[in-house]
Amino acid sequence: MTTRSVQAQLLHRPPDLTAGEIVRRLLAVQAQDITSAYLAFRARSATLTVADVEAAWRSREIVRMWGPRGTLHFVHADDVPWVHALTRSSTGILRRLRQEGVTGDDLLPLIERALAGQGPLTKADLAGRLAGRASGQGIVHLVGLAAFHGLAVLGPPRGGKPTYVHAADWLGAPIVPEPDRERALAELARRYRHAHLPSEPEDLAAWSGLPLRAARAAWALAGVRPAAVPDGDVVRLAPAFDEYLLGWRSRDPILPAEHARKVFPGGGILRPVVIVGGTVAGVWGRKGAEVTVSPFGELPSGLLDDEVADVRRFLG
């Protein structure tokens, strides 16, 4: 088996999983880029469509929020309180607000008033409601401040633009962090380990953003490790920023060093990858419905053709 388990990551596509079940079983799905997030569901389901994922989002079964490493993820609604408790961070928010010229003793009530009772708002909508108190990235950092306090999550895009929404409007109540930290840590380690086989506390720390000491404590609290399962000869077109590449401290076991720069060229770019039998065997891209594959070597054409066709199916 490879170091990272294809089956633990659901890349063998177990049948009949809903979008919500995929998020629950992976613990969180990277959602910085929405199209890439949608394609992560496709890589793990032969039947889901973009509409299915959007329906799970609009029904509040999955929530787009700041989560592991302070980045945007889809998290199952049932897991939001304890994920929020462990991964929320105010580090740098006030400094960034000052850099954007957003100052005052009333910043939290300011953004809460702007969001409350309005439903999802774009950055432009919020600029109008903030009446000149913030603009540009200052608005996003204000929302981040509200999110830290459990008062904001992200709504579905409108006109291709992200939206921000008061948590009470979207979820029925503000997010109340799980008060039992040990319980939250144990759940974090247990769920992370089931989706990341094999793994160690150092991997959990890198994935979650927790200090290594906390990750080790979580590891101990979670108890018995799940057993690893053999990887099948799976071929998948995984999107940029897929959990299969971001879920561990090191990518060396699945990404040959001589090809690493093709996947991570720098500047925060992480290209979509071709996975064959658990190993990264190429990169790919798309323009509209056209998919272009750049393999590192010879690829199994039949299975790859199926994957290309399925990307087209999924995106419609």
N, C-alpha and C positions, 0 to 999 in steps of 0.2 A: 504494500500500500504506500501511497505518497504520504508526506508529512501532514497534509491537510486532507480531511475526508470529504470527498465529493458527496457522499450520501448524507453526512451531517449537515452539509450546506444545501441539501435538497436539490442538488444539480442533477440527480438521477430522475427528477420529476415524479415523485410519488403521486398517484392519481387522486383527483377530486379535492385537492387542497384549495380552499378559498384564499383570497388576498389576505384576509385577517388571520387565517391560520398560518400562512407563510410568515407574516410578520411576527406572530407569537412564537413560532418555532425557531426563527432566526434571532429573536430577542429585539433586534432593531434593523431597519434597512436604510442604508445611506440614502439621503434625499436632498443633498445640496443641489443637484441638477435633476429636475423632474423627469425628463425623458429617460435619463439613465436609470433613475429609480424605477420607472415603469418597466424598462427592459430587464431589470433584475427579477421582477415577477415572471416575465416571459421565460427567462432562463430556467425557472423552477416549476413551470406549469405548461402543459401542452394545450390547455383549454382556456385559460384566462385571457381576457381582452383588456385593452386600456379602459374601456367603459366599466369593467368589473372592478378594477383598482380604484377608479374615480368614485364609483358607487360606495365602496368601502370607506373612502375618505369622507364623502359627503354625508354618509350615515353616521359618522363619528366612530366607526369601529376601529379605524386606524387614525392616528393623530400625527401631523407633521409638527415637530417641535425641536428645540435645541436639546440634544442628548449627549451621547458619548463623544468625548473630546471637544465638547462645545460646538459641534457641528450639527447640521440639520439631519434628522432621521425620521422615518416613520416608526412609530411605536404603537403597540396595541393599546386601546383605551384602558383596559384592565391593568396594564403595567405602568401607566403614566405616573401615578403617585410615587412609587418607589424608584423608578428610573430618574425622575425629576429630583428626588431627594439626594441621590448619589452623584448625579452628573451635572447638576446646575452649578454655575460658577459666576461670581460677580467680578472675577479678576479682570482688570483692565477696562471694564465698562465705563466707570466714571472718568478714567483718564482719556478714553477715546471720545467721550462726550465733550470734555474740555477741549480736546484737540479740534473738534468740530464746532467749537464756539457755543455749545449748549450747556448753560450753567444755571444755577439757582438752587434754592432749598426745596423747591416744589416739583422736582422732575417726575417723581413717581406719580403723584396725583395728577400732574399735567397729562401724562400719557394715558393714565387710566381714564380720565374724563374724555380724552379724544377717542378712545376705543369703545367705551361702554355704550351698549345699546345700539350700535351702528351696524353690526354684522361685519363681514370681511371688508377691509379697506385697503386700497393700494397705497403706495408711498405718496402718490400725488394727492389722494384723498386726505391722508393724514397731514400733509403739508398745509392744506387749507384749514383743517380743524385746529392745527397748532398755531395758527395766526402768526407765523414768522418766528416762533421760538426755536424751530429746528428746520433743517433742510438736508437733502442728500443723505449721506450715510449717518448723519446725526439722528435722523428719524429712525433708521434701523437700530442704532444703538439704544435709543429710547425704548423701542419695542423689546430689545434684549434685556433692558432693566426691568420692564414689566414682566417678561418671561421668567426672570430669576425669581421674582416674587409670586409666581404661579398665576399671573394675570393675563398672559398672552400666549397664543399659539399661532400657527400659520393656517390660513384657509386656502381653498383651491384657487388657482390662478384665475385672473379675469383679464381677458384681452392679452394673454401671454405675460402678464405682470403678476408677481407674487402678491398675496394679500395677507393682512394681519388682522387678528380678531381677538376680542376680549374672551378669555377662557370661560367666563361665566355665560357669555352669549352662545359660545360654540359647544361647550361641554355641560352646561347647566349649573356650574359652580366653578369658582377658582380652584386651581390645583393645590391640594393640601399635601405637602410632602409626607411620605411614610415616616412616622415618628420613631419606629423601632429600627435603628440603624443596623443592628446585627441581623435582624430578619431580612432587611433589604440586601445586605451584603451577601448573605447565604443564598438568596434567590438569584442575585446577579451571577455569582460564580457557578451555581448549578445550571442555570439557563445558558450562560456563555459556553460552558464546557460541552453541553449537549450539541451545540451548533458548531463547535470548533474542536475537532478531533484530529490528532492529539494536541494538547496545549498545556501551558504552564502559567503560573502566576504572572510571570513577566509579560506573557502575551495578553493576559487580561488587563494588566496595567496600561500597556500600549494601546489597546483597543478602547478602554473605557475613559482613559484620562485620569484615573485614580492614582495616587501615590502607590509605589510598589508595596509599601508596608500594609496599606489598606487592602490591596489585591491579595496579598498573602493571607491576611486575616480572613478575607472572604473565602479563599480557597479552603482554609481549614474548617470554616463554619459549614461549608457545603457538603462535607463528608465524602462518601465513596464516589470515585470517578466513574463515568460511563465507559463501557467497553468500546474500543475502536472497531470499525467495520471495514472490510475491504472495499476499495474503490472499484467500480466497474469501468469498462472502456467507454466512457461517456465523452461525447463531443458536444461542446456548447460554445455559443457566441455570448460571452458575458459582457455587460456594458462597462463603460468607464466608471471607476470608483466602486466596483462591485465588492461586496463583503468578502469574497474569496481572496481578494488581494489586500484588503484593508484590515482583515480580522485578526492578524497575528503580528508579532513584533518584527519578524523577518520574513521576506518573500523568497529567500534563497532556496528552500526545498522545492519550490514549484516553478521558479523562474530562472533559467540558466543565466549565469552572470554575463555571458557574451551578448545576451539579448536584452538585458535590463534597460538600457538607454532607449531602446525602441518602444518600451512600455512606459517608462518614466523619463521623458526627454528633458524635464526640468520645468521651472516656472509653475509648479503646482499641477501640471498636466499629468493625467493618468489615462492612457488610451484603452479603448475596449479591447478585450483579448479573446483569443481562441484557446479553449481548454480542451485538451485531448488526454483522456485517462488520468486527469488530475494535474497535468503539467501545462504551463502556458506554452503554446506551440505557434503563436502568431498574434498579429493584431488585425483589427478590422475597423471599418468605418462605413458610414452611410451618407447618402445625399438623397433625401426623399426616400423613395422605395428602392434605390439602387444601393446594394451592399458590395463593398470591395474588401477582399481578404488579402493580407500580406503575410504569408506563412514564413516561419523560420526554416522549414524543411518540407518534406512531402507530407501531405495531409490526406486522411481517408475521405475521398471525394463524395461518396454516396451520402454519408452521414452529414458532411458539411453542407451539401446541397439541401438537405432536409432543414438544417438550421437556417440557412439563408432564406428559404421559402417561409419558414415559420416567423422570422423577423417581419417579413412583408405581411404575413397574415395578421400578426399582432398589431402592427401599426396601421393596418387598414389601407 
